Amino acid sequence: MRHLRKSLLLFASGFTILTLSLTAACGSEAGPADLSGSGSDAVSSNPSSDGAGQPSAEGTSVSVKFLDSQLSPETIRVSQGDSVTLSLETDQPGTFHIHGYDYHQEARVGEVTNFQFTADATGRFRINFHGMASPDQTASDTVGGSQKSNGHDAMAHGPVESAVPIAVDFTAELENGGVHLNISTEGWRWAPEEVNGADSDGAGHAHVYADGVKLGRIYGPYHYLKGLEPGDRELRVALNTNGHSDLTWQGQAVESTKTVTIPESPSQGNPPPDPQAETVTSDSPMSVRIEVHKDELGGYNLHTSVEGFEFAPGGNLAHAPGQGFGRLSINGKELNRVYVPWLKLPAQGEGTHTFTVTLLDNEGRPYHYNGEAVEVSVQVVEEAKPEESGSGHHGADSGSGPGSDHHAQSGSGNIVELEVGYLEVLPR
């Protein structure tokens, strides 16, 4: 049970372009846009007047174009069991990716690429385009372990009406200049393992905003925000589908907004965690394990597993044996706190980075068991080479996790990802 301090090596192919091929024109003016209403509505697997989605002895063939950052048809509909061929043309070089199916294909300007697969899973699957950012898409920066966008949102998602009644509310409690969010929901299931996949009724994650600027994703009912500027800050928490679309119920956005005042001096609540603070000895076995997963849209998803320990709901709580939170440090610098098993993290840039999670009690004191700190470290090698393609699935054990839904930073430029359409596979 001495799952205490371990060091593993995780190779993350940093920000490689994923693949699915279509057709595109060089639109240097084309920036991120809300594409939810653009393009043709649907293509059926039955014969149609425009020749799209025509079945044959060889299967179902669909002609698809990606011009001026718009996919036509926007929604491709086929039937379960179909052998599908997408004949793709594009005016922008890059990669197309069908989420859920995890099919990728590189797109080249001036070529028609046939993308072939069997439609064996039913549902609605997001299609994304990965390419280089245009000049009007500015870089993103980091606040409190999350990435915020200073310019256009590289992934614009139209709202989706929930099929089931859902609601969200939250409280915000100040502690040491940070803010604890305690999020309550109705009719909702947190689904961090399904992020970037097919949508599921009443399930997904949340996005958190400060003064209208998106800070990142939330994967559970408790979250800690660091690095907010002093003064009155409007915080908003919105529920989102697995594919990052904002959810509505009866036409109203499923979100909650609160105003908090961040003090100039972070003096409220328990003192901040101190690496040199006195320790707390656990009388029973306690261990921690982490996995760092590369997120398809940039950054990482951190998964923390514990034994003999319980995550506390956050806030100014007194010591309770075996309870507390995790302190996440990257390269020796504290980034954020861990109150739920999954946490979205921003990209770290090219190089080798050490991710460490240390278990602390509610008052910020490190737990020890058998004379050793209850912590674990994983090394992540991030190779910022967007020109190389790859699946991006790696493990520290294996890993992947929340990150930015905007721009992926790399050593040779910004990679932009646009949600451009959907594949709908209908049951027979």
N, C-alpha and C positions, 0 to 999 in steps of 0.2 A: 504493500500500500504506500510505498514511498514514491508516489507520483508527484514529487515536489519540484525540484529544479531540473529541467531537461532542456537540451538544446537540439533542435532539429533543423534541417536545411530544406527550405522551400524554394524551388525555382519557378518564378513567375515570368512568363514571356510577356514583357511589359508592353501593353498597348499595341498589340499586333492587330492588323485589320482582319476582321472575320469576313466570311464569304457567302453569296447568293446572286447570280448575275442577271442583270436587266439592261436597259438602254438609256444613256444620258447625254445632254448638250452642255458645253462649258458655260455655265451661268455664273460668272464672277459676282454678279449682283445678288445671287440667290443666297439668302441667309435662312436661319431657322424660321419656320412658319407653322401655324396651326393647320395641319393637313387633314384634319378629321373630316372636313366636308369637301375635299378636293377630289378630282378625278371621277371616273365612271363608278357607278354604284356597285355593279356586280357582274360576274361572268358565271354562267351556269355550265354544268357539265353536259347539258343537252345542247343540240345544235342551235345556233342563233344566227340572226340575219347578218351580223358583222363577222361571222366565222370564228368567234372566240369560243373556247370551251367545247370544241367539237370532238365527240368520241370517235374512235376508230378501232380497228382490230388490234392496233398496237397500244391503245389506251386513250386518255384524254389529253388534248393539246390546247394550250392557252397561249395566245400572243400577248406579251406584256411589254410596256414601254415605260421608261423613267426619264422624263424630259422636264427641264426647269424645276427640278426638285419635287415633281409630282408623279405618282405612280398611276398608270392607266392600264387596266381597271384598278381602282383602289381596293376593292374587295374581290378576291378570286374565290369562287365557290365550286367545289367538286364534291363527289360522293365518296363515302368510305369504301375502301378497297380499290379505288381507281388507281391505275398506273398513270401518273401525271407527268407531262412534259411542259415546262414553262419555257417558251422561246423569248429570251430576254434581250432587250436593247437598251443602251444607256448613253446619255450625253455627258456623264460625269464618271471618271474612273473611280472605282471603289469596290466595296463588297456588300452583298445583300445577305441577310440572315433571317430565316424563318424560326422564330422562337417557339419553343415547345417541341418542334421536330428537330431543332438544332442542326438544320441544314444550312450550309453556307456555299456561296459561289462568288468568285471574283468577276467583276464586270469590266469590260474594256470598251472604250469608245470605238465605234465603227464596226463592231462585231455583233453577231447574234449568237448567244450562248444558250444551249439547251440544258435546263436544270431538271433532272429527272428524279422522281421518288414515288413511293407508294403511299397513298393517303390512308394509313392504317388507324390513325387516332382521330376521333371526332372532336370538334370544338372550334373555337375561334383563336387563331394564332397570329401574333403580331409579326409584321415584316419590317425590318429596319435596314437603313442604308448607312454604311460606314465609309466616310471619305474625309478629305482634308477640309478644314474650316475655311470659309471665305473671309476676306479681309474685315468684314463688318461683324464677325463673330469674335468677341474679345475673349481673352483668357479668363480663367476663374481663379479665385483665391480661396484660402482656407480660413474658417472661423470655428474654433472650438471642436476640431476634429471632423468637421463637415466642410464640404465645398460649397461656396456660394457663387452665383453667376453675376458678373458685373455688366454683362451685355445681354444679347438675345439668348433665349433658351434654345439650346440645340436639339431638345426633344420636346416638341409641343404635342400635347395630348388633349383631344377634345373630351368633354365630360361624358360619363356613361351613367345612365339611370340604373340604379340597383334593382335587382329582381326581387329583393327581400327588404323588409323594413330595417334600416340601420341608423345609428345615431352615435355622436361622439361629443365628449366634453372633457375638460381637463382643469386641474388646479396648478398654479405655479408658485413655488416656494423658493425664496432666496436663500442661498448659502454660500458664503465666501465669494461673492461676486458672480457666482453661477446660478443657474435656475434649475430646480428639480421640477419636471413635468410628471404629474400623476394623471394618466389618461384613462377615462372610463368610457366604455362602449356598450352599445346594445345591438344584438343581432349580428355580432362581428366575431370573426376568427382571425387572429394574427397568423400570417402564413409566410414567414421569412424564407422557408425552404423553397417556396414557389415563385420567388421574385423573378421577374423577367420572363415568366412562363405564361401559359394560358390562363385567362381570367376564370375565377370561380366565384359563384354567388356568395355574398356575405363574407368574403375573405380578401386579404391583401396586407398592405402596410400603410403607414401614414407618411406624409410630408410635413415638415415643420418650416415655418417662415418667421422672419423677424422684419417688421416694417416692410412687408411685401417681398422681401428677398428670400429665396429658398435656401435653407441651410443644409438640408439633407433628408434622409429617410429615418423613420422610426419603426422598429420591429416588435415592439411590445408595449405594455402599459406604463413603463417607467423609463424616463430618459433625462439625461443631464446635459444642459447647454453651458458651454464655457465661451469666454472671449467676447461676450456682447458689450457693446459700447455703453458707458454710463449714460443715464438719462431715461426718459420714458420710452419703452420699447413695446410695440404691438406684436404679440406672438399669435400665430395662427397654426392650428393643427388640422389637417385635412386628410380624410380617408381616401385611399387610392387602390385601384385594382392591381393585380400582379404585374400588369403591363404599364403601370404608372398613370393611367387615366384618372382624373378627378371623378369621384363618385357623387351622384345626386340621388335624392329620394323625394318623390313627388315634386320634381323640378327644382328643388332647393339643394345647394351644395351641402354635403355632409362634412361640416367643419365647425370649429369653435375658435373664438378669438378672445384673448385677454390682454390687458395692458399691465406691464410690470415696470417698476422703476429700479434700474440698476444703479447702485450707489457708487460714488467715486472711490470709496475705500471699502474693500471686500472684508467687512468685519462681522457680518451677521452669521449666526449658526456655529456649528462645530468648526474647529480649526481645520485648515486644509491638510490632506494627507502629507505626512513628513516621512521621507525615506529613512530618516534616522530616529523616528519616534519609538517610544517604548513598544514592546511587542506584547501580544496576547497569546498565551499558550493554549492550544486546543487539547482537551483531555481525551478526545476520541480521534480516530483517523480522519484526515482531511486532505483532499487532493484537488488539483485543477488540471485541465487539459484544454488546449486551444487548437483550432484549425483556422487557417487563413485562406479564404477562397477568393480568387480573382473574379471581379464582377464584370459582366459583359459590357456594361456601360461606363466602366472606369472605376478605379479604386478597388477596394476589397470588402468582403464580408467576413467579419470575425465571429467564429462560433466558439463559445466558452462552455465547457462541460465541467461540472463539479461533483464531488462526492463528500459527504459529511459536512456540507455547507449549504446555506440557503440565502439566495439573493433577497435583500431587504427592499421595501418599496421606495426607499430614498427619503430625503428630508432630514431634519434634525432629530435623529433618533438616538436613544441611549444604547449602551452596549447590551447585546443579547447574545449569549453563547452560540457559536456556530452560524451567526447571521452577519450580514454586511454587504459589501460590494467589492468589485474588482477595480484595481488601478491599472489602466492600460498605459504603458510607456512604449515609445518607439525611439530606438537609439538612445535610451537613457533619459528621454524627456517625456514627462507626463503629458498625455494627449487628452484623455477623457476618462470617465468612470463607466463601469460596466454594471448595469442593474438588471439586465435580461440576457438570455443566452446569445442573442445575435446583435451585432453592432455594425453599422456601415462606416467605412473608413475611406478617406481620400487617398489618392495615389501619393507615393513618396518620392518619385523621381528615380532616375537611373542610379543603380548601385545596390549594395547589400544593406538590408535594414533588419534590425532586431526588434521583434514584437514581444513584449513581456506583459503578462497579467499576473498581478500579485493580489491575493485575497486579503482584505482588510475588514476590521469590525466596523460597526456603525459610526464609531468615533474616529475612524481613519487610522487605526493602529494595525500593523501587519500581524497576521496570524502566523504562528510557528507550530510545527508538529515534529516531535522527536528532535528538537533543537535546530530545525531548518525552516526557513521561510517557505510558506505554501505559495509557490509561484512556478511559472513555466515560461520558457522563452522559445521562440521560433525565428529562424532567419529566413528572410524573403529576398531573393535576388530579382531585382526589377531591371529588365533590359529594355530600354526605351527605343525600340526600333520598329516604328510603324510600318516600314516597308516590308517586313516579314510577316507572313500569314501563319496563323496557328489557332488551335482550339481554345487556348487560354485557360485550360483546366489543369490545375496543378494542386499539389497537396503538401501540407506540412504534416503529415498524415494526408493531406490533400486539403485544399482550401478554396474559399470563395466568399464574398460578402458584400455588404452594402457599400456604396461609394457614391460618386457624383453622377447625377443624371444629365450632366452638361458636357463639358469638354474634358477629354483625357489629355493630360499634359505629357509631352514626350520631349526627348532631346532634340528632335528635328522638326517640331511643329505641333499644331493642335489637330487632333482627330475629332471630327464632329460626327454625331450619330443622329439620324432623323427617323422618326417613326413615319413610315410612308404608306402603309396599307395593312391588309389582313388576308390571311388564308382561312376560309371557312370550309370545314369538312363536315358534310351533312350525313347523318346516319341513313342507311338504306332502308 
